[in-house]
């Protein structure tokens, strides 16, 4: 059974996403709503990690331990500064959030196949929040892009 691989991948992805949200929030605290929302979304990611822990233990599997960390380091080298900074940081967060979102989808399918109602309940709650993270980031990207790419000098 390979579900442990994806649960471990998701666990690490949610941890990295929480850390990245906090970094972006701190770096761009002067932007309206960014610090508050990023900290709120980071807290939700941390809640996902907590809710996932019993299943990390239940479905221990082998995974390449650096896989999610590699994704975090490849996408997010830390919050940036400069005219494109906020847009690029939102872009990276969006990619990281969609990684978590698809992992929730994969785990949902496995939980259904296993008839694991407990895991399915965690998946449904967390996947819904992660979808909101993705939507918020996409909206902020749409708001930020024109001003950054067209109006900025």
C-alpha positions in Angstrom: 0.0 0.0 0.0 1.4 3.4 -1.0 -1.0 5.8 0.6 1.7 6.5 3.3 3.8 8.1 0.6 1.2 10.6 -0.3 0.2 11.3 3.3 3.9 12.0 4.1 4.2 14.2 1.0 1.1 16.1 2.0 2.3 16.5 5.6 5.6 18.0 4.4 3.9 20.1 1.8 1.4 21.6 4.3 4.3 22.4 6.7 6.3 24.1 4.0 3.2 26.1 2.8 2.5 27.3 6.4 6.1 28.5 6.7 6.0 30.2 3.3 2.7 31.9 4.2 4.2 33.3 7.4 7.3 34.5 5.6 5.3 36.3 2.9 3.0 37.8 5.5 5.9 39.2 7.5 7.8 40.5 4.4 4.7 42.2 2.9 3.0 43.4 6.2 2.6 46.9 4.8 0.2 45.6 2.1 -3.5 45.6 3.1 -4.7 42.2 4.3 -1.5 40.3 3.4 -0.1 39.8 6.8 -3.4 39.0 8.4 -4.5 36.6 5.7 -1.2 34.9 5.3 -1.0 34.2 9.0 -4.6 33.0 9.0 -3.9 30.6 6.1 -0.7 29.5 7.7 -2.6 28.6 10.9 -5.1 26.6 8.8 -2.1 24.7 7.2 -0.7 24.0 10.6 -4.2 22.6 11.6 -4.1 20.4 8.6 -0.7 19.0 9.7 -2.1 18.3 13.2 -5.2 16.6 11.8 -3.1 14.5 9.5 -0.7 13.2 12.2 -2.8 10.1 13.2 -2.8 9.0 9.6 0.9 9.6 9.1 1.4 7.1 11.9 -1.4 4.7 10.7 -0.2 4.6 7.1 3.6 4.9 7.5 5.1 4.4 4.1 8.3 5.1 2.4 8.8 8.4 0.7 11.7 10.4 -0.5 12.1 12.7 2.5 13.4 15.6 0.4 10.6 15.6 -2.1 8.4 18.2 -0.5 11.3 20.2 0.8 12.8 20.2 -2.7 9.5 21.6 -4.0 9.6 24.3 -1.3 13.2 25.3 -2.0 12.7 25.2 -5.8 9.6 27.4 -5.6 10.2 29.5 -2.6 13.6 30.8 -1.7 12.1 33.3 0.8 10.0 36.4 0.5 11.4 38.9 -2.0 11.6 42.7 -2.1 11.3 45.0 -5.1 8.6 45.8 -7.6 7.8 42.2 -8.6 8.2 40.8 -5.1 4.6 40.5 -4.0 3.4 39.1 -7.4 6.2 36.5 -7.5 5.6 35.5 -3.8 1.9 35.1 -4.5 2.8 33.0 -7.6 5.1 30.7 -5.6 2.5 30.3 -2.8 -0.1 29.5 -5.4 2.0 26.7 -6.9 2.7 25.3 -3.4 -1.0 25.5 -2.5 -2.0 23.6 -5.7 0.5 20.9 -4.8 -1.2 20.5 -1.4 -4.6 20.6 -3.1 -3.9 17.8 -5.5 -2.4 15.7 -2.7 -5.7 16.1 -0.8 -7.5 14.9 -3.9 -5.3 11.9 -4.3 -5.6 11.0 -0.6 -9.4 11.4 -0.8 -9.6 8.8 -3.6 -7.4 6.4 -1.5 -9.5 7.0 1.6 -12.7 6.2 -0.3 -11.1 3.0 -1.6 -10.0 2.0 1.9 -13.4 3.1 3.3 -11.4 5.1 6.0 -14.2 7.4 7.2 -11.9 9.2 9.7 -9.3 10.1 7.0 -12.1 11.1 4.6 -13.5 13.5 7.2 -10.1 15.1 7.6 -9.6 15.3 3.9 -13.0 16.9 3.2 -12.4 19.7 5.8 -8.8 20.3 4.8 -9.3 20.1 1.1 -12.1 22.7 1.3 -9.8 25.1 3.1 -6.9 24.5 0.7 -9.2 25.2 -2.2 -10.0 28.6 -0.5 -6.2 29.2 -0.2 -5.8 28.6 -3.9 -8.8 30.9 -4.8 -7.6 33.7 -2.5 -4.1 33.5 -4.0 -5.4 33.5 -7.6 -7.6 36.6 -6.8 -4.6 38.4 -5.2 -2.5 37.5 -8.3 -5.2 39.0 -10.6 -5.3 42.1 -8.5 -1.6 42.5 -8.3 -0.5 41.7 -11.8 -1.9 44.7 -13.8 -0.4 47.2 -11.4 2.9 45.4 -11.2 3.4 44.5 -14.8 1.8 47.4 -16.6 1.7 50.5 -14.3 5.0 50.0 -12.5 8.1 51.7 -13.8 
